[in-house]
Amino acid sequence: QVQLVESGGGLVQAGGSLRLSCAASGSTFSDHAINWFRRAPGKEREFVSAVSRYGSTYYADSVKGRFTISRDNAKNTVYLQMNSLKPEDTAVYYCASGPVPRIPTYWGQGTQVTVSS
């Protein structure tokens, strides 16, 4: 069992940056992949990024080159650094853990990111 808590969301102007954090507890953090998904208003939830238990990283084409995922096992925390934000990045961002990237099992409650133009 894994418990996940997201933080770092907020309101930012287009072109700005935010760093999201996902703090994990309840199981061995290093044995899980951590994913970020997002759900924009009126749209389906979509995959954003992931980091595997081995440190491999994955990105959706829409965020590649702008977002960077990293993990700090000592702090049981995964970060999503979001740069050059666009209005279309506006969404609720969810942290999710699972056995491998893109296979979520446990979900956090989400954090709102709003990018104004």
SERO-4910 file (N, C-alpha, C, O; in steps of 0.05 Angstrom, whole numbers):
BEGIN
 pado doro    nc1    nc2    nc3   cac1   cac2   cac3    cc1    cc2    cc3    oc1    oc2    oc3
  Gln    A     17    -24      0      0      0      0     18     25      0     37     27     15
  Val    A     10     44    -16     25     69    -19      6     92    -16    -16     92    -26
  Gln    A     15    112     -1      1    137      2     17    159    -12     41    161     -8
  Leu    A      3    175    -28     16    196    -44      3    222    -38    -21    225    -37
  Val    A     20    243    -35     10    270    -31     24    289    -50     49    291    -49
  Glu    A      9    302    -67     20    322    -86     20    350    -73      3    356    -56
  Ser    A     38    366    -82     39    394    -74     54    410    -96     67    398   -113
  Gly    A     51    436    -94     66    454   -112     50    466   -134     60    483   -149
  Gly    A     25    459   -137      8    471   -157      2    500   -151      7    509   -128
  Gly    A     -9    514   -170    -16    541   -166    -22    555   -192    -26    542   -213
  Leu    A    -24    581   -191    -29    598   -214     -3    611   -224     11    623   -208
  Val    A      2    608   -250     26    619   -261     20    630   -289      2    620   -303
  Gln    A     35    651   -297     31    662   -324     45    644   -345     64    630   -339
  Ala    A     35    646   -369     47    631   -391     77    638   -393     85    661   -391
  Gly    A     93    617   -397    122    621   -398    135    617   -371    160    615   -370
  Gly    A    120    615   -350    131    612   -324    136    583   -317    134    565   -333
  Ser    A    144    579   -292    152    552   -282    138    545   -256    132    563   -240
  Leu    A    134    520   -252    126    509   -226    140    482   -222    148    469   -241
  Arg    A    144    475   -197    154    449   -190    134    435   -172    128    443   -150
  Leu    A    125    412   -182    107    395   -167    122    374   -152    143    365   -161
  Ser    A    112    367   -128    124    347   -112    104    325   -106     80    330   -103
  Cys    A    114    300   -105     97    277    -97    112    263    -75    133    250    -80
  Ala    A    101    264    -51    113    251    -28     99    225    -23     75    224    -22
  Ala    A    115    204    -20    104    177    -17    110    165     10    131    171     22
  Ser    A     92    148     20     96    134     44     80    108     43     63    104     26
  Gly    A     85     90     62     69     66     65     81     40     53     72     18     59
  Ser    A    101     43     35    115     20     24    142     29     15    150     52     18
  Thr    A    157     10      4    184     16     -5    183     34    -30    176     24    -52
  Phe    A    190     59    -26    188     78    -48    205     70    -72    196     73    -95
  Ser    A    229     60    -67    247     55    -89    238     31   -106    249     27   -128
  Asp    A    219     15    -98    209     -7   -113    187      0   -132    176    -18   -146
  His    A    179     25   -134    157     33   -150    165     53   -172    183     69   -168
  Ala    A    151     52   -194    152     74   -213    132     95   -204    112     89   -192
  Ile    A    138    120   -210    121    142   -204    113    156   -230    130    163   -246
  Asn    A     87    160   -233     76    173   -257     63    200   -250     54    204   -227
  Trp    A     63    218   -269     46    241   -268     26    239   -291     33    235   -314
  Phe    A      1    241   -283    -21    244   -302    -34    271   -298    -31    284   -277
  Arg    A    -49    280   -318    -64    305   -314    -91    303   -328    -95    288   -347
  Arg    A   -110    318   -318   -137    320   -329   -144    349   -332   -148    363   -313
  Ala    A   -147    357   -357   -155    384   -363   -185    386   -364   -198    365   -368
  Pro    A   -197    410   -361   -226    412   -361   -238    402   -387   -229    409   -409
  Gly    A   -257    384   -384   -271    373   -407   -256    352   -423   -265    344   -445
  Lys    A   -233    344   -413   -216    325   -428   -211    300   -411   -215    299   -387
  Glu    A   -203    279   -425   -195    254   -411   -169    257   -397   -152    274   -405
  Arg    A   -164    241   -377   -139    241   -364   -117    231   -383   -122    212   -398
  Glu    A    -94    244   -382    -72    236   -400    -46    233   -385    -41    245   -364
  Phe    A    -30    216   -395     -3    211   -385     15    235   -390     14    247   -412
  Val    A     30    243   -370     49    266   -373     78    257   -372     93    263   -390
  Ser    A     85    242   -351    113    235   -347    114    212   -327     95    207   -312
  Ala    A    137    198   -327    141    177   -307    171    173   -303    187    179   -320
  Val    A    178    162   -280    205    154   -274    203    125   -263    187    120   -244
  Ser    A    219    107   -273    219     80   -265    234     76   -239    248     94   -230
  Arg    A    232     52   -228    248     45   -204    277     45   -210    293     48   -191
  Tyr    A    285     43   -235    313     44   -243    323     71   -251    346     75   -257
  Gly    A    305     91   -251    313    118   -258    308    126   -286    314    149   -294
  Ser    A    297    108   -303    291    116   -330    267    135   -331    249    133   -315
  Thr    A    268    154   -349    247    175   -350    232    173   -376    243    165   -397
  Tyr    A    207    182   -375    189    181   -398    172    206   -399    164    216   -378
  Tyr    A    166    216   -423    151    240   -425    131    238   -448    137    226   -469
  Ala    A    108    250   -444     90    254   -467    102    274   -486    117    292   -478
  Asp    A     96    271   -512    107    289   -532    100    318   -526    115    336   -532
  Ser    A     77    323   -515     67    350   -510     84    365   -489     83    390   -489
  Val    A     99    351   -472    114    364   -452    144    359   -454    160    371   -439
  Lys    A    152    343   -473    180    337   -477    196    362   -483    188    378   -499
  Gly    A    218    365   -468    235    389   -471    227    411   -453    243    430   -450
  Arg    A    204    410   -440    195    430   -422    193    421   -393    199    435   -374
  Phe    A    185    395   -390    182    384   -363    205    365   -357    216    352   -376
  Thr    A    213    363   -332    233    344   -324    224    330   -298    217    343   -279
  Ile    A    224    303   -299    217    288   -276    243    277   -262    262    271   -276
  Ser    A    242    276   -236    265    266   -221    255    253   -195    233    259   -186
  Arg    A    271    236   -184    264    224   -158    287    226   -139    310    223   -146
  Asp    A    280    230   -114    299    230    -92    291    209    -72    273    213    -56
  Asn    A    303    185    -75    295    163    -58    300    168    -28    285    158    -11
  Ala    A    320    183    -22    326    190      6    303    206     19    299    204     43
  Lys    A    289    221      3    267    238     12    240    226      6    219    237     13
  Asn    A    239    202     -7    214    190    -16    197    209    -31    172    210    -27
  Thr    A    209    224    -49    195    245    -64    203    244    -93    226    240   -100
  Val    A    183    249   -110    187    253   -138    179    282   -145    159    292   -135
  Tyr    A    194    294   -163    189    321   -171    182    322   -201    192    306   -217
  Leu    A    166    341   -208    161    348   -236    166    377   -240    150    394   -232
  Gln    A    189    384   -252    196    411   -258    183    419   -284    188    406   -305
  Met    A    166    439   -284    151    447   -308    160    475   -315    155    494   -301
  Asn    A    172    477   -339    182    503   -349    167    510   -374    153    493   -387
  Ser    A    168    535   -382    156    545   -406    126    536   -408    117    526   -428
  Leu    A    112    541   -386     85    532   -384     67    546   -404     70    570   -409
  Lys    A     47    531   -414     28    541   -433      0    539   -422     -5    523   -404
  Pro    A    -18    556   -431    -46    553   -422    -57    525   -424    -73    517   -408
  Glu    A    -50    511   -445    -60    484   -449    -49    464   -428    -58    441   -428
  Asp    A    -30    472   -412    -20    455   -390    -39    457   -366    -35    442   -347
  Thr    A    -58    475   -366    -77    477   -344    -92    451   -340   -104    441   -358
  Ala    A    -90    441   -315   -102    415   -309    -98    409   -280    -83    423   -266
  Val    A   -112    389   -270   -106    377   -245    -85    356   -250    -89    338   -266
  Tyr    A    -63    358   -236    -41    339   -239    -41    318   -216    -43    325   -193
  Tyr    A    -40    293   -224    -41    271   -205    -15    255   -205     -4    249   -226
  Cys    A     -6    249   -182     16    230   -178      5    202   -175    -15    198   -161
  Ala    A     17    183   -187      8    155   -185     32    136   -186     50    138   -202
  Ser    A     31    117   -167     53     97   -166     43     71   -178     19     65   -179
  Gly    A     62     55   -187     55     29   -198     80     12   -202    103     21   -196
  Pro    A     77    -12   -212    100    -30   -215    119    -21   -237    144    -26   -235
  Val    A    109     -9   -258    124      0   -281    112     26   -291     90     32   -284
  Pro    A    127     41   -307    116     66   -317     90     61   -333     88     41   -347
  Arg    A     72     80   -331     47     80   -345     26     61   -334      4     59   -346
  Ile    A     32     47   -313     13     28   -300      7     38   -272     20     29   -253
  Pro    A    -11     56   -269    -17     67   -242    -33     48   -225    -51     34   -235
  Thr    A    -26     47   -200    -41     31   -181    -52     47   -158    -75     44   -150
  Tyr    A    -35     65   -147    -43     82   -125    -42    111   -133    -22    119   -146
  Trp    A    -62    126   -126    -65    154   -135    -64    174   -112    -74    168    -90
  Gly    A    -53    197   -117    -56    219    -99    -82    234   -105    -97    226   -123
  Gln    A    -87    255    -90   -112    270    -93   -110    292   -115   -131    302   -123
  Gly    A    -87    298   -124    -84    318   -145    -77    345   -135    -83    353   -113
  Thr    A    -65    361   -153    -59    389   -147    -65    405   -172    -57    398   -194
  Gln    A    -78    428   -168    -87    444   -191    -64    461   -201    -50    475   -186
  Val    A    -61    461   -228    -42    478   -242    -58    495   -261    -72    484   -278
  Thr    A    -56    521   -259    -70    539   -277    -50    558   -289    -35    572   -276
  Val    A    -50    558   -316    -32    575   -331    -48    596   -346    -65    590   -363
  Ser    A    -44    621   -339    -58    643   -351    -43    654   -376    -19    652   -377
  Ser    A    -58    666   -394    -47    677   -418    -46    708   -416    -37    721   -435
***
